[in-house]
Amino acid sequence: MREEPHVKEVFQMAEFKYCRNCGKQLQPGETVCMGCGVPVGKGHDYCWNCGGKTDPEAVVCVTCGAGVIPKSGQPGQAQACAPQAGKSKIAAGILGIFLGWLGIHNFYLGFQSKAVAQLVLGILGIVTFGITTWISAIWGFVEGIMILVGSIPADADGKPLIN
């Protein structure tokens, strides 16, 4: 049976984007915040993922939903709040290429309005003899390619797509 890593170990493996002490944006690979001099990952006032202000006892950032370790450091409280991986770029791209006419890739990425528009266009093809379905299919195909080449780098929540 595989043991799950302790919460603090999971957060040490995460790449901190913002200083938890002062909220300053960090450069990749920094081990100490150049804004306040505190080691990366220390502090409880700002979210490591978005830089938003957090309550020191919060287990999740209310701005972006990222898990944060509360000041009390109770392992049981933060167990389910490890940083979550983003959605797959390849899955989204393939969904766009093959099922884009139904907007499936946009549902997957959380772009509900675009997804519904593509779905409606796809279904309207029944009464327009396929004209709107072709429009939706081309739209989905182009978005699928854009996702795969990185022109659409994030989902609707702003979380980067992973390879």
Residue pairs with C-beta under 8 A, 6 or more apart in sequence:
5 13
6 75
7 69
7 75
7 78
7 79
7 81
7 82
8 69
8 73
8 75
10 82
10 83
11 41
11 48
11 67
11 69
11 82
11 83
12 41
14 48
14 82
14 83
15 28
16 26
16 40
16 41
16 48
17 25
17 26
17 48
17 49
17 50
17 51
18 24
18 25
18 26
18 46
18 47
18 48
18 49
18 50
18 51
19 25
19 26
19 33
19 35
19 36
19 38
19 40
19 43
19 46
20 38
20 41
20 42
20 43
20 44
20 45
20 46
20 47
20 48
20 68
21 33
21 36
21 38
21 42
21 43
21 45
21 46
22 33
22 35
22 36
22 38
22 43
22 45
22 46
23 45
23 46
23 51
23 52
23 53
24 33
24 34
24 35
24 36
24 51
25 51
26 33
26 40
30 40
31 39
31 40
32 38
32 39
32 40
33 39
33 40
41 48
44 54
44 56
44 68
44 69
44 70
44 71
45 53
45 54
45 56
46 52
46 53
46 54
47 53
47 54
47 61
47 63
47 64
47 66
47 68
48 66
48 68
48 83
49 61
49 64
49 66
49 83
50 61
50 63
50 64
50 66
52 61
52 62
52 63
52 64
54 61
54 62
54 68
56 70
56 71
57 70
57 71
57 72
58 68
58 70
59 67
59 68
59 69
59 70
59 77
59 78
59 81
60 66
60 67
60 68
60 81
61 67
61 68
64 157
64 158
65 157
66 83
66 84
67 78
67 80
67 81
67 82
67 83
67 84
68 78
68 81
69 78
69 81
70 77
70 78
85 162
86 154
86 155
86 159
86 160
86 161
86 162
87 108
87 109
87 155
87 159
87 161
87 162
88 161
88 162
88 163
89 147
89 148
89 150
89 161
89 162
89 163
90 148
90 163
91 108
92 105
92 108
92 109
92 144
92 147
92 161
93 105
93 144
93 145
93 147
93 148
94 144
95 104
95 105
95 108
95 144
96 104
96 105
96 106
96 140
96 141
96 143
96 144
96 145
96 146
96 147
97 140
97 141
97 144
97 145
98 144
99 105
99 140
100 118
100 136
100 137
100 139
100 140
100 141
100 143
100 144
101 118
101 121
101 122
101 133
101 136
101 137
101 139
101 140
102 118
102 119
102 122
102 136
102 140
103 114
103 115
103 116
103 117
103 118
103 119
103 122
103 136
103 140
104 115
105 115
105 140
105 143
105 144
105 147
106 112
106 114
106 115
106 118
106 143
107 115
109 152
109 155
109 156
109 161
110 155
110 156
110 157
111 155
111 156
112 156
118 136
118 139
118 140
119 136
121 132
121 133
121 135
121 136
121 139
122 132
122 133
122 136
122 137
124 132
124 133
125 131
125 132
125 133
125 134
125 136
143 152
146 152
147 161
152 161
153 160
153 161
154 160
154 161
155 161
